[in-house]
Amino acid sequence: MPDLATILAGAADAATLSNLFFIILGVAIGQVVGAIPGMTILMALAIAIPITYTMDTLTAIAFLISVNKGGTVGGAIPAILINTPGTPESAATALDGHPMAKKGQPMKAMRYSLYYSVFGDFWSDIVLITVAAPLAIVALKMGPVEVTALMVLAFTVITGLVGNSMVKGLIAAALGCLCASIGLDPGQGTPRFTFGSLNLYDGLPLTAMSIGLLAVAEIFHQIAKTTKATAATAPIPMSVREDDGRLTLKDLLANRYVALRATVIGTLIGAIPGLGSATAGFLSYSITKQSAKDPESFGTGDPRGIAASEAANSAVVGANLIPLLTLGIPGNIAAALLVSAFIIHGIQPGPLLFKEQGQLIYGMFAAMLVANFANLAVGQIGMRFWAFAISAPNSVIYPASLLLCFTGSYVTAGGLFGVMIMLIFGVAGYFMRLFAISPIAFIIGYVLTPELESKLIQSVLITRGDPWKVLDHPIAIALLVLSVASIVYLGPRRRKGAKKAVDQPAA
């Protein structure tokens, strides 16, 4: 556990003018991107990572986390105004946010979403700061055999929870493992799948691959969708009476228990690898509606629906770093992208971070708290301005995004090789979406494989190649049993959910 001097030094590092500037800038960028339908926070993160290449490590991490936090807030703006969520996380917010806006209270609905979002995010960060260091100490007590079993469990849980098919999730993770094996063998030092190319000796560049799978593939997907005739949605007029936009402390406190429960739900969901903000938002909304005495009021502009969705989906942002910082396992795809930022700056995520980089970690924690207040201030000041971002034409957004993708891949991967990798995985990511193969499981499989392979080699040396020696490690046995149980439970559960979705008539 870092001492008080380390914690205070980290907080002082986060409070420099340059860091504060990039935190505010990251929040503003995230809110703008979140407010533009078709743009996603994952796209923004993938494009932003190359920008941090020359930054100080703390500045880079703080900037990326701020983009993620801002995007969660910004996604609610088009969900409320035009019933089109800017990000998947805000889909549940539209259920009551848009009806409230149609009643002539768009500013009030956006204020509800902003305040409850910041509330959930703030308390999620407090939980992260409180539990991360003790969990890291526990994680350090685990040996290679236990860590190997833990990663096997992570693979099965993640592939079972993303998408509608566990088989497709396992296929995506296996493809990620295969791509991660390109380069030098960590045990023998011999090249694998390099085909004589020196560019592949260090493996595939993670940043270029992530940009291709997430940003470029999403742009291709959105361009393909725009060829179809779609009816334009009339935006809600912003000129409303002052009383309709005013939000008092009494109004906020009226839903305090809903927000607290949503924060707990979002924090728990975020701490479980594989689950995301959209899941937290819908789960919290569903529980709140079912427990209400008047569930029929939901969907008509009830502020409890906004509180349940926004507090929960924002609480995931901090909690998804818990498995990353304590076990080295990304909680979701945003956390997986942060891994590439860590790696760019020569840092390996995991429990040793608290021992080796304690000042950096607590500087990051302080930056996260600052970003919450920046989110509140920027959102409050720019609320009217962000609303106009929803009208940005796709003919401007997509070419500009592609230009940033090309530039970022070129810079971080050292030339045209990175651009080629980006385009290859951009096309691959587009077809993965068409066939419902999760790019999330692919990237997490790619990120976890090097550590899994290293621990597996160590485990073989410890057990001297005798599989029965695993019986001497009860924690590993328990984790492997949980892995089998997750396959047995999640596999049929996903098949049943997919069949139900197919059989259900379209609305």
JOBEL-V936760 format. One line per field, one symbol per residue. ss: DSSP state (h for helix, s for strand, l for the rest). phi: phi as a letter, one per 40 degrees, with the letter a starting at -180 (. if undefined). burial: # if it has 16 or more other C-alpha atoms within 10 Angstrom, else .. A space follows every 50 residues. Layout:
ss: ???
phi: ???
burial: ???
This chain:
ss: lllhhhhhhhhhhhllhhhhhhhhhhhhhhhhhhhlllllhhhhhhhhhh hhhhllhhhhhhhhhhhhhhhhhhhhhhhhhllllllhhhlllhhhhhhh hhlllhhhhhhhhhhhhhhhhhhhhhhhhhhhhhhhhhhhlllhhhhhhh hhhhhhhhhhhllllhhhhhhhhhhhhhhhllssllllllsslllllhhh lllllhhhhhhhhhhhhhhhhhhhhhlllllllllllllllhhhhlllhh hhhllhhhhhhhhhhhhhhhhlllllhhhhhhhhhhhhhhhlllhhhlll llhhhhhhhhhhhhhhhhhllhhhhhhlllllhhhhhhhhhhhhllllll llhhhhlhhhhhhhhhhhhhhhhhhhhhhhhhhhhhhhhhhllhhhhhhh hhhhhhhhhhhhlllhhhhhhhhhhhhhhhhhhhllllhhhhhhhhhhhh hhhhhhhhhhhhhlllhhhhhhlhhhhhhhhhhhhhhhhhhhhhhhhhhh hhhllll
phi: .dcccccccccccccccccccccccccccccccccbdhcbccccccccdc ccdcccdcccccccccdccccccccccccccbfbdcbdcccccccbccdc cccgbccccccdcccccccccccccccdcccccccccccccccdcccccc ccccccccccccgbbccccccccccccccccchccccbgccbfcfgcccc ccgccccccccccccccccdcccccccccbcccccccccbccccbcbccc ccccbcccccccccccccccccdhcbcccccccccccccccccbccccgb hcccccccccccccccdcccccccccbgbccaccccccdccccdcgbbci ccdcccbdccccccccccccccccdcccccccdccccccccccccccccc cccccccccccccghccccccccdcccccccccccfccccccccccccdd cccccccccccccfgcccccccbccccccccccccccccccccccccccc ccccccc
burial: .....##.###.###...##.############################# ###...############################################ ##.######################.###..##.###.#...######## ###########################.######......#..#.....# #.####################............##.#......#..... .#..#..#############################.##........### ##########################################.##..### ####..####################.##...#..#####...#...#.. ##.##########...##############.#....############## ###.######.........#....###.##.##..##..##.##...... .......
